[in-house]
């Protein structure tokens, strides 16, 4: 099985529609020739939709393997190998009209530095849209909960309190929020709930 089938088909088998949900919820804010940075672009599942709409897609990912698959699809203007735990992002300030992250942020524990970098590199009124696995336990509003999947990878649940505080701190206004379940995406034997935030950079950075 080639790499593209390994990752793209797995998403289908898990009934993972994050890319479609992200595109549908941001569609009204996008226009052809906008520059969008896809953080954790992987094999391009989300980027393909942006490309189809005529956006200029830029992508970051840790895996050179997955970037090569994305490169072969010819949907991105530029792709860079990059560890998202590092900062700064390898772009100048105000580089992008929009920035997205499709279910990659749960691999990062503290998101403070990344949100600051998104605020730096996005243009005023740009859309910052991202999907996370949210910890909605109201008794632990600031806690980041660590879990382990069957594959041994460590993932993190970020509380709504934490996310909203990061948005406010970095000048983003919440436009939309939707929760959805990936029925075949299992953590500890249970279907996982994800949350999409669609936000707008409401001040110049």
N, C-alpha and C positions, 0 to 999 in steps of 0.2 A: 504493500500500500504506500503510495507516495505521500509526501507531507501535506499537500493540499487536501487530499481525501481524509487524512488522519485528523486534521483540525476542523475543516469545514463540514465534513459529514458528521463528526461528533456533535457539533452544535445542532444539527438537524435531528439527530437521534435523541438528544436531550430536550427537544422542543424548546430550544433557546431562540427567542425572537427579539432579543434585545436590540439588534441592529434595526429591525423594522419599526419597533416602538420608538427608538431614538429618532429615526428619520421622520416618522409620522408626527411626532410631537414638536419637532423643530422646523418642519417644512415651511411654515408660513414666514419664517425669519430669514430664509436662505435665498440667494439668487445666484445666477450663473456668474462665474468669474470671481466670486468671493473666495478668499483664501481661508482654508480651514486646516487646523492642525488636529490630527487624530492621535491622541496619546494612547499608546498600547495598540497600535494599528494591527498587529498580528498579520494574518493572511489577507486582511482587507475586507472583512465581512461588513463592517459599517462603512468603510471608505468607498465601497462599490456604489452604494446608494448616493453618496455625496458626488461622486464622479459622474454618475448618470444624470444628475441634476445640473451638471456643468460647472461644479465648483473645482477650484484648484486645490488638490489634496496634498498635504504634507504629513509625514508620519514618523513617529518614534516607536521603537520597540527594543526590548532587551535581546530578543532572539534573532540572530542573523538568519537562521533557518526559515523562520516565518517571514522575515522581511524579503527573502529571496522569492518565496511563493507570491507575495504581494507584488513584488517587482515584475514577475512574469505576467501578471494580470494587466499591467500597463494602465493603472488607474491613478497613480500618484506622480506628482511633479518631482518630489524629493522624498527620500527615505533615509533615516539615520538610525544606527544602532546606538541605544542610549539606556542607561540604568536610571529608572525613574526615582530611585532613592537618592540620586545625586541632584545637585543644583549648582549653578543656574542651568536652565534649559538652553540649548545651543542656538538661540535665536535672539535677534535684536528686539528691543522694546517696541510695542505696537506693531508687531509683524503680521498679525492675523485678524481677519474679520470675525472668526469664530474658532472655538476649541471644543473638542469632544473627547470623552473617555467612556468607552463601552465596557463596563464590568472589569476594569483593570485596577481600580483604586483599592479594592479589598485585599490586594497583595502588599499594600503599604500601610504601616501602622499610623504614623503621624503625618498628617496631610498639610500641615501648616506651611512648610517651605514650598510645596508644589502649588498650593493655591496662590501664594504670593507670586510665584513665577507665571502662573496663568494670568493673574492680574497685570503683570508687567508686560507680557507679550501679546495680550489681546487689545484690540482697538476699542475706543469708547462706543458703547451701544452694541458691542459684540455679544454673541451668545456663547455661554459656557454651559454645556450640557453633559451630564455624567450619570452613570448608573453605579450604584453601590449596593452592598448587602447591609441593610440598616439594622442596628440594634435599637429597638424602640422601647426598651424597658424604661418606664418613666422614673423608676427608683434609682437609676444609674445614668443620669443625664449627660455626664462627661466621660463615661468609661468607654474605652475601646476594648471590645471583647475579642479574644483570640480563639480561633477554632482550628481544627485540623480536618482536612478532607481525606478521602480514601487513598488519594495519590500521595499523601504525606506532605503536601504543600500547606504552609501556614497561611490562613486568611484572617481578615479582621472585619468586625462589624463596627461601624461608626454610628454614634448616636445622632439623632436629629438635632439635639442641642448643640453638639459639636459642629456639625455641618452648617447649621444656620449661623453660628458664631463666626465661622470662617468666612462665610459669604458676606456677612455684615462688615467684618474687619477689612475685607479686601474690596469693598465697594461694589458687590453684586446684589442685584435685586431679584428675588424669586418670582418667576413668571408662572411656572407650572410644576406640579409634582404629582407623580403617579406611582402606585405600588402594583407590582405584578408578580406572579408566581411562575417559576420554571418547574413544571411538575416532575420532569425526569432528571432534573439537576438536583442531586442528592448530597446533603451534608448530614452525617450522623444518622442516616436512614430516613431523613425527612426532606420533603420538597422545600426549596429555598425561596424566600421572598426577597425581591429586589426592589429598589426605588430609583426612579429617574427624576433628577432635578434639572429643570431648564431655567437658566438664570441669565441676566443681562448685566454687562459692565456699565454701571450708571454714572461713572465718573472717569475722567481721563486719568491714565496711569503713566 
